Amino acid sequence: MLITSIPQYIQGVKNVKIDLTTTDQETLYTVPSDADFNATIVHSILAANTSGSSSTIKVDIVGDGLNGSGAVTSHEFAFGGPFTVNANSTIELLSKDLILNAGEVVKVTAGHADRMHVILSIQELSKTRVTTSAITRI
């Protein structure tokens, strides 16, 4: 769901895509940590298997969180998976929106090289407010 009830915040909507040609963990997306955009809502994570055999996909989020002692440190959090994606099919990995904060990173790992494509549909949000006089109405 797009946030439209707060039009004074700058927003950007886009897709981020990757073709996983290796079984190494790959960075799919990093949330900007600058003054313009500093938070992201992930609306969809699609994993498409383009081969004739099933494969798997694993998603991790790297960012600050609590360690076993309760201290805040950077960790790699398993989002889920490995998810099995049948031959020549696509699955949705999210059932609800996912909020990411500045500097957090989404990483993906394919079970087999040259089989998986991943598409992340996101809405980037800014902490910068725009006055209503700067909003153009058509």
CNS distance restraints for C-alpha pairs under 8 A (distance, minus, plus):
assign (resid   1 and name CA) (resid  43 and name CA) 7.08 0.50 0.50
assign (resid   1 and name CA) (resid  97 and name CA) 7.64 0.50 0.50
assign (resid   2 and name CA) (resid 123 and name CA) 7.33 0.50 0.50
assign (resid   8 and name CA) (resid 129 and name CA) 5.64 0.50 0.50
assign (resid   8 and name CA) (resid 130 and name CA) 5.18 0.50 0.50
assign (resid   8 and name CA) (resid 131 and name CA) 6.47 0.50 0.50
assign (resid   8 and name CA) (resid 132 and name CA) 6.51 0.50 0.50
assign (resid   8 and name CA) (resid 135 and name CA) 7.98 0.50 0.50
assign (resid   9 and name CA) (resid 125 and name CA) 7.07 0.50 0.50
assign (resid   9 and name CA) (resid 126 and name CA) 6.09 0.50 0.50
assign (resid   9 and name CA) (resid 127 and name CA) 6.86 0.50 0.50
assign (resid   9 and name CA) (resid 128 and name CA) 6.40 0.50 0.50
assign (resid   9 and name CA) (resid 129 and name CA) 5.08 0.50 0.50
assign (resid   9 and name CA) (resid 130 and name CA) 6.29 0.50 0.50
assign (resid  10 and name CA) (resid  36 and name CA) 7.90 0.50 0.50
assign (resid  10 and name CA) (resid  37 and name CA) 7.92 0.50 0.50
assign (resid  10 and name CA) (resid 125 and name CA) 6.16 0.50 0.50
assign (resid  10 and name CA) (resid 126 and name CA) 5.32 0.50 0.50
assign (resid  10 and name CA) (resid 127 and name CA) 7.75 0.50 0.50
assign (resid  10 and name CA) (resid 128 and name CA) 6.77 0.50 0.50
assign (resid  10 and name CA) (resid 129 and name CA) 6.88 0.50 0.50
assign (resid  10 and name CA) (resid 130 and name CA) 7.13 0.50 0.50
assign (resid  11 and name CA) (resid  37 and name CA) 7.91 0.50 0.50
assign (resid  11 and name CA) (resid 123 and name CA) 6.77 0.50 0.50
assign (resid  11 and name CA) (resid 124 and name CA) 5.60 0.50 0.50
assign (resid  11 and name CA) (resid 125 and name CA) 4.88 0.50 0.50
assign (resid  11 and name CA) (resid 126 and name CA) 6.43 0.50 0.50
assign (resid  12 and name CA) (resid 123 and name CA) 5.61 0.50 0.50
assign (resid  12 and name CA) (resid 124 and name CA) 5.01 0.50 0.50
assign (resid  12 and name CA) (resid 125 and name CA) 6.75 0.50 0.50
assign (resid  13 and name CA) (resid 121 and name CA) 7.73 0.50 0.50
assign (resid  13 and name CA) (resid 122 and name CA) 5.83 0.50 0.50
assign (resid  13 and name CA) (resid 123 and name CA) 4.41 0.50 0.50
assign (resid  13 and name CA) (resid 124 and name CA) 6.22 0.50 0.50
assign (resid  14 and name CA) (resid 121 and name CA) 6.06 0.50 0.50
assign (resid  14 and name CA) (resid 122 and name CA) 5.60 0.50 0.50
assign (resid  14 and name CA) (resid 123 and name CA) 6.54 0.50 0.50
assign (resid  15 and name CA) (resid 119 and name CA) 6.49 0.50 0.50
assign (resid  15 and name CA) (resid 120 and name CA) 5.48 0.50 0.50
assign (resid  15 and name CA) (resid 121 and name CA) 4.47 0.50 0.50
assign (resid  15 and name CA) (resid 122 and name CA) 6.11 0.50 0.50
assign (resid  16 and name CA) (resid  28 and name CA) 7.19 0.50 0.50
assign (resid  16 and name CA) (resid  29 and name CA) 7.02 0.50 0.50
assign (resid  16 and name CA) (resid 119 and name CA) 5.68 0.50 0.50
assign (resid  16 and name CA) (resid 120 and name CA) 5.05 0.50 0.50
assign (resid  16 and name CA) (resid 121 and name CA) 6.54 0.50 0.50
assign (resid  16 and name CA) (resid 122 and name CA) 7.78 0.50 0.50
assign (resid  17 and name CA) (resid  28 and name CA) 7.21 0.50 0.50
assign (resid  17 and name CA) (resid 117 and name CA) 7.29 0.50 0.50
assign (resid  17 and name CA) (resid 118 and name CA) 5.69 0.50 0.50
assign (resid  17 and name CA) (resid 119 and name CA) 4.52 0.50 0.50
assign (resid  17 and name CA) (resid 120 and name CA) 6.37 0.50 0.50
assign (resid  18 and name CA) (resid  28 and name CA) 6.55 0.50 0.50
assign (resid  18 and name CA) (resid 117 and name CA) 5.74 0.50 0.50
assign (resid  18 and name CA) (resid 118 and name CA) 5.42 0.50 0.50
assign (resid  18 and name CA) (resid 119 and name CA) 6.74 0.50 0.50
assign (resid  19 and name CA) (resid 114 and name CA) 7.41 0.50 0.50
assign (resid  19 and name CA) (resid 116 and name CA) 6.23 0.50 0.50
assign (resid  19 and name CA) (resid 117 and name CA) 4.57 0.50 0.50
assign (resid  19 and name CA) (resid 118 and name CA) 6.68 0.50 0.50
assign (resid  20 and name CA) (resid  26 and name CA) 7.76 0.50 0.50
assign (resid  20 and name CA) (resid 109 and name CA) 7.79 0.50 0.50
assign (resid  20 and name CA) (resid 110 and name CA) 6.52 0.50 0.50
assign (resid  20 and name CA) (resid 113 and name CA) 6.30 0.50 0.50
assign (resid  20 and name CA) (resid 114 and name CA) 5.90 0.50 0.50
assign (resid  20 and name CA) (resid 115 and name CA) 6.98 0.50 0.50
assign (resid  20 and name CA) (resid 116 and name CA) 5.47 0.50 0.50
assign (resid  20 and name CA) (resid 117 and name CA) 6.03 0.50 0.50
assign (resid  20 and name CA) (resid 118 and name CA) 7.80 0.50 0.50
assign (resid  21 and name CA) (resid 113 and name CA) 4.76 0.50 0.50
assign (resid  21 and name CA) (resid 114 and name CA) 4.32 0.50 0.50
assign (resid  21 and name CA) (resid 115 and name CA) 7.34 0.50 0.50
assign (resid  21 and name CA) (resid 116 and name CA) 7.77 0.50 0.50
assign (resid  22 and name CA) (resid 110 and name CA) 7.09 0.50 0.50
assign (resid  22 and name CA) (resid 112 and name CA) 7.03 0.50 0.50
assign (resid  22 and name CA) (resid 113 and name CA) 4.30 0.50 0.50
assign (resid  22 and name CA) (resid 114 and name CA) 6.60 0.50 0.50
assign (resid  23 and name CA) (resid 109 and name CA) 5.96 0.50 0.50
assign (resid  23 and name CA) (resid 110 and name CA) 5.04 0.50 0.50
assign (resid  23 and name CA) (resid 111 and name CA) 5.92 0.50 0.50
assign (resid  23 and name CA) (resid 112 and name CA) 5.72 0.50 0.50
assign (resid  23 and name CA) (resid 113 and name CA) 5.33 0.50 0.50
assign (resid  24 and name CA) (resid 109 and name CA) 6.04 0.50 0.50
assign (resid  24 and name CA) (resid 110 and name CA) 7.34 0.50 0.50
assign (resid  25 and name CA) (resid 107 and name CA) 6.43 0.50 0.50
assign (resid  25 and name CA) (resid 108 and name CA) 5.60 0.50 0.50
assign (resid  25 and name CA) (resid 109 and name CA) 4.48 0.50 0.50
assign (resid  25 and name CA) (resid 110 and name CA) 7.54 0.50 0.50
assign (resid  26 and name CA) (resid 107 and name CA) 5.43 0.50 0.50
assign (resid  26 and name CA) (resid 108 and name CA) 5.39 0.50 0.50
assign (resid  26 and name CA) (resid 109 and name CA) 6.27 0.50 0.50
assign (resid  27 and name CA) (resid 105 and name CA) 7.06 0.50 0.50
assign (resid  27 and name CA) (resid 106 and name CA) 6.14 0.50 0.50
assign (resid  27 and name CA) (resid 107 and name CA) 4.40 0.50 0.50
assign (resid  27 and name CA) (resid 108 and name CA) 6.50 0.50 0.50
assign (resid  28 and name CA) (resid 105 and name CA) 7.60 0.50 0.50
assign (resid  28 and name CA) (resid 106 and name CA) 5.56 0.50 0.50
assign (resid  28 and name CA) (resid 107 and name CA) 5.34 0.50 0.50
assign (resid  28 and name CA) (resid 108 and name CA) 6.57 0.50 0.50
assign (resid  29 and name CA) (resid 105 and name CA) 5.74 0.50 0.50
assign (resid  29 and name CA) (resid 106 and name CA) 5.18 0.50 0.50
assign (resid  29 and name CA) (resid 107 and name CA) 7.15 0.50 0.50
assign (resid  30 and name CA) (resid 103 and name CA) 6.15 0.50 0.50
assign (resid  30 and name CA) (resid 104 and name CA) 5.81 0.50 0.50
assign (resid  30 and name CA) (resid 105 and name CA) 4.34 0.50 0.50
assign (resid  30 and name CA) (resid 106 and name CA) 6.37 0.50 0.50
assign (resid  31 and name CA) (resid  38 and name CA) 6.55 0.50 0.50
assign (resid  31 and name CA) (resid  39 and name CA) 6.35 0.50 0.50
assign (resid  31 and name CA) (resid  40 and name CA) 6.43 0.50 0.50
assign (resid  31 and name CA) (resid 100 and name CA) 6.97 0.50 0.50
assign (resid  31 and name CA) (resid 101 and name CA) 6.55 0.50 0.50
assign (resid  31 and name CA) (resid 102 and name CA) 5.18 0.50 0.50
assign (resid  31 and name CA) (resid 103 and name CA) 5.01 0.50 0.50
assign (resid  31 and name CA) (resid 104 and name CA) 5.47 0.50 0.50
assign (resid  31 and name CA) (resid 105 and name CA) 6.37 0.50 0.50
assign (resid  32 and name CA) (resid  37 and name CA) 5.73 0.50 0.50
assign (resid  32 and name CA) (resid  38 and name CA) 5.14 0.50 0.50
assign (resid  32 and name CA) (resid  39 and name CA) 7.11 0.50 0.50
assign (resid  32 and name CA) (resid 102 and name CA) 5.59 0.50 0.50
assign (resid  32 and name CA) (resid 103 and name CA) 5.90 0.50 0.50
assign (resid  33 and name CA) (resid  37 and name CA) 6.69 0.50 0.50
assign (resid  33 and name CA) (resid  38 and name CA) 4.80 0.50 0.50
assign (resid  33 and name CA) (resid  39 and name CA) 7.82 0.50 0.50
assign (resid  33 and name CA) (resid 102 and name CA) 4.58 0.50 0.50
assign (resid  33 and name CA) (resid 103 and name CA) 5.39 0.50 0.50
assign (resid  34 and name CA) (resid  38 and name CA) 6.06 0.50 0.50
assign (resid  35 and name CA) (resid 126 and name CA) 7.35 0.50 0.50
assign (resid  35 and name CA) (resid 127 and name CA) 7.14 0.50 0.50
assign (resid  35 and name CA) (resid 128 and name CA) 6.97 0.50 0.50
assign (resid  36 and name CA) (resid 126 and name CA) 5.40 0.50 0.50
assign (resid  36 and name CA) (resid 127 and name CA) 7.02 0.50 0.50
assign (resid  36 and name CA) (resid 128 and name CA) 6.39 0.50 0.50
assign (resid  37 and name CA) (resid 124 and name CA) 6.13 0.50 0.50
assign (resid  37 and name CA) (resid 125 and name CA) 5.38 0.50 0.50
assign (resid  37 and name CA) (resid 126 and name CA) 4.20 0.50 0.50
assign (resid  37 and name CA) (resid 127 and name CA) 6.93 0.50 0.50
assign (resid  38 and name CA) (resid 101 and name CA) 6.57 0.50 0.50
assign (resid  38 and name CA) (resid 102 and name CA) 4.71 0.50 0.50
assign (resid  38 and name CA) (resid 103 and name CA) 7.82 0.50 0.50
assign (resid  38 and name CA) (resid 124 and name CA) 7.36 0.50 0.50
assign (resid  38 and name CA) (resid 125 and name CA) 6.27 0.50 0.50
assign (resid  38 and name CA) (resid 126 and name CA) 5.56 0.50 0.50
assign (resid  38 and name CA) (resid 127 and name CA) 6.79 0.50 0.50
assign (resid  39 and name CA) (resid  99 and name CA) 7.48 0.50 0.50
assign (resid  39 and name CA) (resid 100 and name CA) 5.88 0.50 0.50
assign (resid  39 and name CA) (resid 101 and name CA) 4.64 0.50 0.50
assign (resid  39 and name CA) (resid 102 and name CA) 5.32 0.50 0.50
assign (resid  39 and name CA) (resid 124 and name CA) 5.93 0.50 0.50
assign (resid  39 and name CA) (resid 125 and name CA) 5.20 0.50 0.50
assign (resid  39 and name CA) (resid 126 and name CA) 6.64 0.50 0.50
assign (resid  40 and name CA) (resid  99 and name CA) 5.89 0.50 0.50
assign (resid  40 and name CA) (resid 100 and name CA) 5.18 0.50 0.50
assign (resid  40 and name CA) (resid 101 and name CA) 6.47 0.50 0.50
assign (resid  40 and name CA) (resid 102 and name CA) 7.92 0.50 0.50
assign (resid  40 and name CA) (resid 122 and name CA) 6.55 0.50 0.50
assign (resid  40 and name CA) (resid 123 and name CA) 5.59 0.50 0.50
assign (resid  40 and name CA) (resid 124 and name CA) 4.37 0.50 0.50
assign (resid  40 and name CA) (resid 125 and name CA) 5.77 0.50 0.50
assign (resid  41 and name CA) (resid  97 and name CA) 6.53 0.50 0.50
assign (resid  41 and name CA) (resid  98 and name CA) 5.68 0.50 0.50
assign (resid  41 and name CA) (resid  99 and name CA) 4.58 0.50 0.50
assign (resid  41 and name CA) (resid 100 and name CA) 6.26 0.50 0.50
assign (resid  41 and name CA) (resid 122 and name CA) 5.62 0.50 0.50
assign (resid  41 and name CA) (resid 123 and name CA) 5.15 0.50 0.50
assign (resid  41 and name CA) (resid 124 and name CA) 6.44 0.50 0.50
assign (resid  41 and name CA) (resid 125 and name CA) 7.79 0.50 0.50
assign (resid  42 and name CA) (resid  97 and name CA) 5.64 0.50 0.50
assign (resid  42 and name CA) (resid  98 and name CA) 4.96 0.50 0.50
assign (resid  42 and name CA) (resid  99 and name CA) 6.19 0.50 0.50
assign (resid  42 and name CA) (resid 100 and name CA) 7.49 0.50 0.50
assign (resid  42 and name CA) (resid 120 and name CA) 7.00 0.50 0.50
assign (resid  42 and name CA) (resid 121 and name CA) 6.00 0.50 0.50
assign (resid  42 and name CA) (resid 122 and name CA) 4.49 0.50 0.50
assign (resid  42 and name CA) (resid 123 and name CA) 6.53 0.50 0.50
assign (resid  43 and name CA) (resid  94 and name CA) 7.62 0.50 0.50
assign (resid  43 and name CA) (resid  96 and name CA) 7.29 0.50 0.50
assign (resid  43 and name CA) (resid  97 and name CA) 4.88 0.50 0.50
assign (resid  43 and name CA) (resid  98 and name CA) 6.70 0.50 0.50
assign (resid  43 and name CA) (resid 120 and name CA) 7.70 0.50 0.50
assign (resid  43 and name CA) (resid 121 and name CA) 5.57 0.50 0.50
assign (resid  43 and name CA) (resid 122 and name CA) 5.67 0.50 0.50
assign (resid  43 and name CA) (resid 123 and name CA) 7.53 0.50 0.50
assign (resid  44 and name CA) (resid  92 and name CA) 6.86 0.50 0.50
assign (resid  44 and name CA) (resid  93 and name CA) 7.23 0.50 0.50
assign (resid  44 and name CA) (resid  94 and name CA) 5.91 0.50 0.50
assign (resid  44 and name CA) (resid  97 and name CA) 7.25 0.50 0.50
assign (resid  44 and name CA) (resid 119 and name CA) 7.79 0.50 0.50
assign (resid  44 and name CA) (resid 120 and name CA) 5.76 0.50 0.50
assign (resid  44 and name CA) (resid 121 and name CA) 5.08 0.50 0.50
assign (resid  44 and name CA) (resid 122 and name CA) 7.25 0.50 0.50
assign (resid  45 and name CA) (resid  92 and name CA) 5.79 0.50 0.50
assign (resid  45 and name CA) (resid  93 and name CA) 5.33 0.50 0.50
assign (resid  45 and name CA) (resid  94 and name CA) 6.06 0.50 0.50
assign (resid  45 and name CA) (resid 118 and name CA) 6.97 0.50 0.50
assign (resid  45 and name CA) (resid 119 and name CA) 5.75 0.50 0.50
assign (resid  45 and name CA) (resid 120 and name CA) 4.66 0.50 0.50
assign (resid  45 and name CA) (resid 121 and name CA) 6.56 0.50 0.50
assign (resid  46 and name CA) (resid  90 and name CA) 6.66 0.50 0.50
assign (resid  46 and name CA) (resid  91 and name CA) 5.76 0.50 0.50
assign (resid  46 and name CA) (resid  92 and name CA) 4.73 0.50 0.50
assign (resid  46 and name CA) (resid  93 and name CA) 6.20 0.50 0.50
assign (resid  46 and name CA) (resid 118 and name CA) 5.56 0.50 0.50
assign (resid  46 and name CA) (resid 119 and name CA) 5.11 0.50 0.50
assign (resid  46 and name CA) (resid 120 and name CA) 6.53 0.50 0.50
assign (resid  47 and name CA) (resid  57 and name CA) 7.48 0.50 0.50
assign (resid  47 and name CA) (resid  85 and name CA) 7.41 0.50 0.50
assign (resid  47 and name CA) (resid  90 and name CA) 5.52 0.50 0.50
assign (resid  47 and name CA) (resid  91 and name CA) 5.48 0.50 0.50
assign (resid  47 and name CA) (resid  92 and name CA) 6.56 0.50 0.50
assign (resid  47 and name CA) (resid  93 and name CA) 7.29 0.50 0.50
assign (resid  47 and name CA) (resid 116 and name CA) 6.69 0.50 0.50
assign (resid  47 and name CA) (resid 117 and name CA) 5.80 0.50 0.50
assign (resid  47 and name CA) (resid 118 and name CA) 4.55 0.50 0.50
assign (resid  47 and name CA) (resid 119 and name CA) 6.62 0.50 0.50
assign (resid  48 and name CA) (resid  85 and name CA) 7.20 0.50 0.50
assign (resid  48 and name CA) (resid  88 and name CA) 7.32 0.50 0.50
assign (resid  48 and name CA) (resid  89 and name CA) 5.79 0.50 0.50
assign (resid  48 and name CA) (resid  90 and name CA) 4.13 0.50 0.50
assign (resid  48 and name CA) (resid  91 and name CA) 6.57 0.50 0.50
assign (resid  48 and name CA) (resid 116 and name CA) 5.57 0.50 0.50
assign (resid  48 and name CA) (resid 117 and name CA) 5.10 0.50 0.50
assign (resid  48 and name CA) (resid 118 and name CA) 6.28 0.50 0.50
assign (resid  49 and name CA) (resid  54 and name CA) 7.26 0.50 0.50
assign (resid  49 and name CA) (resid  55 and name CA) 7.04 0.50 0.50
assign (resid  49 and name CA) (resid  85 and name CA) 6.13 0.50 0.50
assign (resid  49 and name CA) (resid  86 and name CA) 6.79 0.50 0.50
assign (resid  49 and name CA) (resid  87 and name CA) 5.90 0.50 0.50
assign (resid  49 and name CA) (resid  88 and name CA) 5.25 0.50 0.50
assign (resid  49 and name CA) (resid  89 and name CA) 5.51 0.50 0.50
assign (resid  49 and name CA) (resid  90 and name CA) 6.22 0.50 0.50
assign (resid  49 and name CA) (resid 115 and name CA) 5.41 0.50 0.50
assign (resid  49 and name CA) (resid 116 and name CA) 4.69 0.50 0.50
assign (resid  49 and name CA) (resid 117 and name CA) 6.55 0.50 0.50
assign (resid  50 and name CA) (resid  87 and name CA) 6.88 0.50 0.50
assign (resid  50 and name CA) (resid  88 and name CA) 4.94 0.50 0.50
assign (resid  50 and name CA) (resid  89 and name CA) 7.09 0.50 0.50
assign (resid  50 and name CA) (resid 115 and name CA) 5.30 0.50 0.50
assign (resid  50 and name CA) (resid 116 and name CA) 6.20 0.50 0.50
assign (resid  50 and name CA) (resid 117 and name CA) 7.47 0.50 0.50
assign (resid  51 and name CA) (resid  87 and name CA) 5.66 0.50 0.50
assign (resid  51 and name CA) (resid  88 and name CA) 5.58 0.50 0.50
assign (resid  51 and name CA) (resid 115 and name CA) 5.33 0.50 0.50
assign (resid  51 and name CA) (resid 116 and name CA) 7.96 0.50 0.50
assign (resid  52 and name CA) (resid  87 and name CA) 4.78 0.50 0.50
assign (resid  52 and name CA) (resid  88 and name CA) 5.95 0.50 0.50
assign (resid  53 and name CA) (resid  86 and name CA) 6.85 0.50 0.50
assign (resid  53 and name CA) (resid  87 and name CA) 4.58 0.50 0.50
assign (resid  53 and name CA) (resid  88 and name CA) 7.63 0.50 0.50
assign (resid  54 and name CA) (resid  84 and name CA) 6.97 0.50 0.50
assign (resid  54 and name CA) (resid  85 and name CA) 5.70 0.50 0.50
assign (resid  54 and name CA) (resid  86 and name CA) 4.27 0.50 0.50
assign (resid  54 and name CA) (resid  87 and name CA) 4.49 0.50 0.50
assign (resid  54 and name CA) (resid  88 and name CA) 7.99 0.50 0.50
assign (resid  55 and name CA) (resid  84 and name CA) 5.79 0.50 0.50
assign (resid  55 and name CA) (resid  85 and name CA) 5.47 0.50 0.50
assign (resid  55 and name CA) (resid  86 and name CA) 6.55 0.50 0.50
assign (resid  55 and name CA) (resid  87 and name CA) 7.38 0.50 0.50
assign (resid  55 and name CA) (resid 110 and name CA) 7.57 0.50 0.50
assign (resid  55 and name CA) (resid 111 and name CA) 5.75 0.50 0.50
assign (resid  55 and name CA) (resid 112 and name CA) 6.26 0.50 0.50
assign (resid  55 and name CA) (resid 115 and name CA) 7.37 0.50 0.50
assign (resid  55 and name CA) (resid 116 and name CA) 7.86 0.50 0.50
assign (resid  56 and name CA) (resid  81 and name CA) 7.88 0.50 0.50
assign (resid  56 and name CA) (resid  82 and name CA) 5.62 0.50 0.50
assign (resid  56 and name CA) (resid  83 and name CA) 5.27 0.50 0.50
assign (resid  56 and name CA) (resid  84 and name CA) 4.42 0.50 0.50
assign (resid  56 and name CA) (resid  85 and name CA) 5.73 0.50 0.50
assign (resid  56 and name CA) (resid 110 and name CA) 5.89 0.50 0.50
assign (resid  56 and name CA) (resid 111 and name CA) 4.74 0.50 0.50
assign (resid  56 and name CA) (resid 112 and name CA) 7.29 0.50 0.50
assign (resid  57 and name CA) (resid  81 and name CA) 6.55 0.50 0.50
assign (resid  57 and name CA) (resid  82 and name CA) 5.16 0.50 0.50
assign (resid  57 and name CA) (resid  83 and name CA) 5.24 0.50 0.50
assign (resid  57 and name CA) (resid  84 and name CA) 6.65 0.50 0.50
assign (resid  57 and name CA) (resid  85 and name CA) 7.45 0.50 0.50
assign (resid  57 and name CA) (resid 108 and name CA) 6.91 0.50 0.50
assign (resid  57 and name CA) (resid 109 and name CA) 5.71 0.50 0.50
assign (resid  57 and name CA) (resid 110 and name CA) 4.64 0.50 0.50
assign (resid  57 and name CA) (resid 111 and name CA) 5.94 0.50 0.50
assign (resid  57 and name CA) (resid 116 and name CA) 7.74 0.50 0.50
assign (resid  58 and name CA) (resid  79 and name CA) 7.76 0.50 0.50
assign (resid  58 and name CA) (resid  80 and name CA) 6.30 0.50 0.50
assign (resid  58 and name CA) (resid  81 and name CA) 4.77 0.50 0.50
assign (resid  58 and name CA) (resid  82 and name CA) 4.42 0.50 0.50
assign (resid  58 and name CA) (resid  83 and name CA) 6.30 0.50 0.50
assign (resid  58 and name CA) (resid 108 and name CA) 5.58 0.50 0.50
assign (resid  58 and name CA) (resid 109 and name CA) 5.08 0.50 0.50
assign (resid  58 and name CA) (resid 110 and name CA) 6.49 0.50 0.50
assign (resid  58 and name CA) (resid 111 and name CA) 7.94 0.50 0.50
assign (resid  59 and name CA) (resid  78 and name CA) 6.45 0.50 0.50
assign (resid  59 and name CA) (resid  79 and name CA) 5.35 0.50 0.50
assign (resid  59 and name CA) (resid  80 and name CA) 5.87 0.50 0.50
assign (resid  59 and name CA) (resid  81 and name CA) 6.66 0.50 0.50
assign (resid  59 and name CA) (resid  82 and name CA) 7.62 0.50 0.50
assign (resid  59 and name CA) (resid 106 and name CA) 7.09 0.50 0.50
assign (resid  59 and name CA) (resid 107 and name CA) 5.79 0.50 0.50
assign (resid  59 and name CA) (resid 108 and name CA) 4.59 0.50 0.50
assign (resid  59 and name CA) (resid 109 and name CA) 6.57 0.50 0.50
assign (resid  60 and name CA) (resid  76 and name CA) 6.36 0.50 0.50
assign (resid  60 and name CA) (resid  77 and name CA) 5.47 0.50 0.50
assign (resid  60 and name CA) (resid  78 and name CA) 4.55 0.50 0.50
assign (resid  60 and name CA) (resid  79 and name CA) 4.96 0.50 0.50
assign (resid  60 and name CA) (resid  80 and name CA) 7.21 0.50 0.50
assign (resid  60 and name CA) (resid 106 and name CA) 5.93 0.50 0.50
assign (resid  60 and name CA) (resid 107 and name CA) 5.16 0.50 0.50
assign (resid  60 and name CA) (resid 108 and name CA) 6.34 0.50 0.50
assign (resid  61 and name CA) (resid  76 and name CA) 5.68 0.50 0.50
assign (resid  61 and name CA) (resid  77 and name CA) 5.08 0.50 0.50
assign (resid  61 and name CA) (resid  78 and name CA) 6.48 0.50 0.50
assign (resid  61 and name CA) (resid  79 and name CA) 6.35 0.50 0.50
assign (resid  61 and name CA) (resid 104 and name CA) 6.86 0.50 0.50
assign (resid  61 and name CA) (resid 105 and name CA) 5.57 0.50 0.50
assign (resid  61 and name CA) (resid 106 and name CA) 4.74 0.50 0.50
assign (resid  61 and name CA) (resid 107 and name CA) 6.21 0.50 0.50
assign (resid  62 and name CA) (resid  74 and name CA) 6.92 0.50 0.50
assign (resid  62 and name CA) (resid  75 and name CA) 5.63 0.50 0.50
assign (resid  62 and name CA) (resid  76 and name CA) 4.31 0.50 0.50
assign (resid  62 and name CA) (resid  77 and name CA) 6.05 0.50 0.50
assign (resid  62 and name CA) (resid 104 and name CA) 5.61 0.50 0.50
assign (resid  62 and name CA) (resid 105 and name CA) 5.01 0.50 0.50
assign (resid  62 and name CA) (resid 106 and name CA) 6.55 0.50 0.50
assign (resid  62 and name CA) (resid 107 and name CA) 7.61 0.50 0.50
assign (resid  63 and name CA) (resid  73 and name CA) 7.96 0.50 0.50
assign (resid  63 and name CA) (resid  74 and name CA) 5.03 0.50 0.50
assign (resid  63 and name CA) (resid  75 and name CA) 5.60 0.50 0.50
assign (resid  63 and name CA) (resid  76 and name CA) 6.61 0.50 0.50
assign (resid  63 and name CA) (resid  77 and name CA) 7.83 0.50 0.50
assign (resid  63 and name CA) (resid 103 and name CA) 7.03 0.50 0.50
assign (resid  63 and name CA) (resid 104 and name CA) 4.70 0.50 0.50
assign (resid  63 and name CA) (resid 105 and name CA) 6.63 0.50 0.50
assign (resid  64 and name CA) (resid  72 and name CA) 6.17 0.50 0.50
assign (resid  64 and name CA) (resid  73 and name CA) 5.21 0.50 0.50
assign (resid  64 and name CA) (resid  74 and name CA) 4.17 0.50 0.50
assign (resid  64 and name CA) (resid  75 and name CA) 6.03 0.50 0.50
assign (resid  64 and name CA) (resid 104 and name CA) 7.69 0.50 0.50
assign (resid  65 and name CA) (resid  71 and name CA) 7.90 0.50 0.50
assign (resid  65 and name CA) (resid  72 and name CA) 5.17 0.50 0.50
assign (resid  65 and name CA) (resid  73 and name CA) 5.66 0.50 0.50
assign (resid  65 and name CA) (resid  74 and name CA) 6.16 0.50 0.50
assign (resid  65 and name CA) (resid  75 and name CA) 6.38 0.50 0.50
assign (resid  66 and name CA) (resid  70 and name CA) 5.15 0.50 0.50
assign (resid  66 and name CA) (resid  71 and name CA) 5.27 0.50 0.50
assign (resid  66 and name CA) (resid  72 and name CA) 4.53 0.50 0.50
assign (resid  66 and name CA) (resid  73 and name CA) 6.21 0.50 0.50
assign (resid  67 and name CA) (resid  71 and name CA) 5.54 0.50 0.50
assign (resid  67 and name CA) (resid  72 and name CA) 6.33 0.50 0.50
assign (resid  67 and name CA) (resid  73 and name CA) 6.49 0.50 0.50
assign (resid  67 and name CA) (resid  75 and name CA) 7.86 0.50 0.50
assign (resid  85 and name CA) (resid  89 and name CA) 6.65 0.50 0.50
assign (resid  85 and name CA) (resid  90 and name CA) 6.74 0.50 0.50
assign (resid  85 and name CA) (resid  91 and name CA) 6.61 0.50 0.50
assign (resid  86 and name CA) (resid  90 and name CA) 7.75 0.50 0.50
assign (resid  94 and name CA) (resid  98 and name CA) 7.87 0.50 0.50
assign (resid 100 and name CA) (resid 104 and name CA) 6.31 0.50 0.50
assign (resid 110 and name CA) (resid 115 and name CA) 7.98 0.50 0.50
assign (resid 110 and name CA) (resid 116 and name CA) 6.64 0.50 0.50
assign (resid 112 and name CA) (resid 116 and name CA) 7.78 0.50 0.50
assign (resid 130 and name CA) (resid 134 and name CA) 6.52 0.50 0.50
assign (resid 130 and name CA) (resid 135 and name CA) 7.56 0.50 0.50
assign (resid 131 and name CA) (resid 135 and name CA) 7.18 0.50 0.50
